[in-house]
Amino acid sequence: MNKLQRHLEAYLLWDESLSNRIIPVIGDLSEPLLGLSAQQFQMMAQKVDIIYHNGASINLVYPYSALKATNVLGTQEILRLASQIKIKPLHYISTGSVLSSQDHARVREVQELYNFNHKQVPSGGYAQTKWVAEKLITIAHNRGIPGSIYRLGRVSGHSQTGICNQSDRLYRMLKGFIQMRCVPDVDTTVDMTPVDYVSKALVHLSRRKQSLNKIFHLSNHQPISSFKLFDWIREFGYSLQPMSYERWQTELISASEISLDNSLYPLIPYFAGMNTKDSVKQESSDQTSNLTKSNFDCQNTTDGLADTSIVCPPVDAKLLNTYFSYLIQSGFLNPPQQIH
């Protein structure tokens, strides 16, 4: 409970008057029955009315085998919970990284996904585990468990406060580029989907009976190109020299050998295997390459939010200024004038 409170306070979300509604249940997604005793599991199955499954082990370096227990088998146990004593709707939080083909991106219902002929498996262990977990959801749906799938793009900070998860890869990359004073000369799409939009949209959609059996894509449909993003960062006051990816890769390894403080140090294994611009494009847009193409089907989301004021703000100077102001104020980034 203390851990939850610390995190909520850090994100300015803690509300003491609502604290009695938070009931932590200590378990483990990678274990049978979610790491609970049979009695605890039955108690949960009796009390719970709806499930939002957003738990996962997120590591972009680990292979499928290292993430399977938590992300795949954990989802299997969640489905067990959803099916025991009484049927509970399951709202599964997935990722745009599972999209491996244009046809896949156009599927709008879980039932369609059940009959979909997957010809391509996504790259990367994390995306693969979410892809398999989605298949489990569709099988369960075919057996009578209602639910929906929500595929997220690259979730970024709050659009009004800028508060964010500073350990996220997006922010590590931005800080790492600034620390290195250089960026790879590759133009790709950078999606930043503010967390307040994602959370409001997801909650609203999940509370509509019409949403059951649907697949929703939640990403920013007004993203920014990496070239424009780097130009804005330079205008903001930071020095960023464009260079070929091969040269940038060498600079990254050299910088990290000199100082372990480089924000990109933990991601070196992730970048190490990238040798071509095409590879970098695929890596850089990872979760959002398919979410921002014209063939991407977001009609379910558009229809579900039509009667609301929930709108995703574009990635523009206003949003970027909010983000960078917070990153500087929090001490994550040094102000431009302090970069020598």
MITOR-310464 format. One record per residue (C-alpha): residue in three letters; x, y, z. Coordinates in steps of 0.5 Angstrom, whole numbers, plus 500, padded with zeros to 3 digits. Layout:
<pts>
AlaXYZ;...
</pts>
This chain:
<pts>
Met500500500;Asn506505502;Lys509503495;Leu502505491;Gln501511495;Arg509514494;His508512486;Leu501516486;Glu504522490;Ala509522485;Tyr504523479;Leu500528483;Leu494523483;Trp494521491;Asp487522494;Glu487521501;Ser479520501;Leu479515496;Ser485511500;Asn480506503;Arg478504496;Ile485501494;Ile486494497;Pro493491495;Val493483494;Ile500481494;Gly501476489;Asp505474483;Leu503474475;Ser508469474;Glu506464479;Pro500459478;Leu493462481;Leu497469481;Gly501467487;Leu495467491;Ser493461496;Ala487457493;Gln483460498;Gln485467496;Phe484466489;Gln477463490;Met475470494;Met478474489;Ala474470484;Gln467471488;Lys468479490;Val471481483;Asp466484478;Ile471486472;Ile478486471;Tyr483491467;His489487466;Asn495491465;Gly500487469;Ala506485465;Ser514485465;Ile516490460;Asn523489458;Leu525490450;Val532486451;Tyr529480454;Pro527474449;Tyr520471449;Ser522465454;Ala524470459;Leu518474459;Lys513468458;Ala511466465;Thr509473467;Asn506476460;Val503469457;Leu502465463;Gly500470467;Thr494472462;Gln492465463;Glu491465470;Ile487472469;Leu483468465;Arg482463470;Leu480468475;Ala475471470;Ser472464469;Gln471462476;Ile465462480;Lys462468476;Ile464470469;Lys467477469;Pro469482463;Leu476482462;His479489459;Tyr486487456;Ile491492455;Ser496490449;Thr501494445;Gly501496438;Ser507492437;Val503486436;Leu501489429;Ser505485424;Ser501486418;Gln497491414;Asp491486415;His492485422;Ala491493423;Arg484493420;Val481487425;Arg476491429;Glu473485433;Val476480438;Gln472475434;Glu475477427;Leu482476431;Tyr480469433;Asn479467426;Phe485471423;Asn490468419;His497470422;Lys502470417;Gln507474421;Val510474428;Pro512481431;Ser519482432;Gly522482440;Gly520478446;Tyr516483449;Ala511484443;Gln511476442;Thr508475449;Lys503480448;Trp501477441;Val500470444;Ala497473450;Glu492477445;Lys491470442;Leu489467449;Ile484473450;Thr481471443;Ile480463445;Ala477465452;His472470448;Asn470464444;Arg469460450;Gly464465453;Ile468470457;Pro467477454;Gly472483454;Ser476488450;Ile483489447;Tyr486496448;Arg493497444;Leu497502446;Gly502507442;Arg508510446;Val505513452;Ser508519454;Gly507524460;His501528462;Ser499533457;Gln498539462;Thr503537468;Gly508534464;Ile509528469;Cys512522466;Asn515515468;Gln522518467;Ser525510466;Asp521510460;Arg525508453;Leu522515450;Tyr525519456;Arg531515456;Met533516449;Leu531524449;Lys536525455;Gly541520452;Phe541524445;Ile542530449;Gln548528453;Met551525447;Arg550532443;Cys548527437;Val542523434;Pro542518428;Asp540521422;Val534517421;Asp527520419;Thr521516423;Thr515517426;Val515519434;Asp508518437;Met507521444;Thr500519447;Pro499523453;Val497518459;Asp491523461;Tyr488522454;Val490514454;Ser487513461;Lys481517460;Ala479514453;Leu480507456;Val476508462;His470511458;Leu471506453;Ser471500458;Arg464502461;Arg460502455;Lys457495454;Gln458497446;Ser465496447;Leu465489449;Asn468484443;Lys472490440;Ile479492439;Phe481499440;His487503438;Leu490508443;Ser495512440;Asn496519437;His494521430;Gln498527430;Pro505525432;Ile511528430;Ser517526425;Ser524525429;Phe527530424;Lys522535427;Leu523533434;Phe530534433;Asp529541430;Trp525543436;Ile530540441;Arg535544438;Glu531551438;Phe529549445;Gly537550446;Tyr540543446;Ser546542441;Leu544536437;Gln549534431;Pro546529426;Met550523424;Ser549516420;Tyr547511425;Glu553507424;Arg557513427;Trp552514432;Gln552507434;Thr560508435;Glu559514439;Leu554511444;Ile558505446;Ser564510447;Ala560515451;Ser558509455;Glu565506456;Ile567513459;Ser561514463;Leu555509466;Asp551515467;Asn549516460;Ser541515460;Leu542510454;Tyr547505457;Pro542500459;Leu539500452;Ile546498449;Pro544491448;Tyr538493444;Phe541498439;Ala547494438;Gly544489433;Met541495429;Asn546496423;Thr542499418;Lys537505417;Asp531501416;Ser533497422;Val533504426;Lys526506423;Gln523499425;Glu526500432;Ser525507433;Ser518507431;Asp517500434;Gln510501438;Thr507506433;Ser510504426;Asn503501425;Leu499505429;Thr500511425;Lys499509418;Ser493511414;Asn491503413;Phe491503421;Asp483502423;Cys481507429;Gln474507428;Asn472503434;Thr476509438;Thr473514434;Asp466512435;Gly467510442;Leu469517444;Ala464521439;Asp460523445;Thr465526449;Ser470531450;Ile476526450;Val481528445;Cys488527444;Pro493533444;Pro497533438;Val505533438;Asp507540437;Ala511545441;Lys506546446;Leu506539448;Leu513539448;Asn515545452;Thr510542457;Tyr514536457;Phe521539457;Ser519544462;Tyr517538467;Leu524534465;Ile528540467;Gln524542473;Ser524535476;Gly532535475;Phe532529470;Leu535534464;Asn539540465;Pro537546463;Pro540548456;Gln545553458;Gln548548463;Ile550544457;His557545456;
</pts>
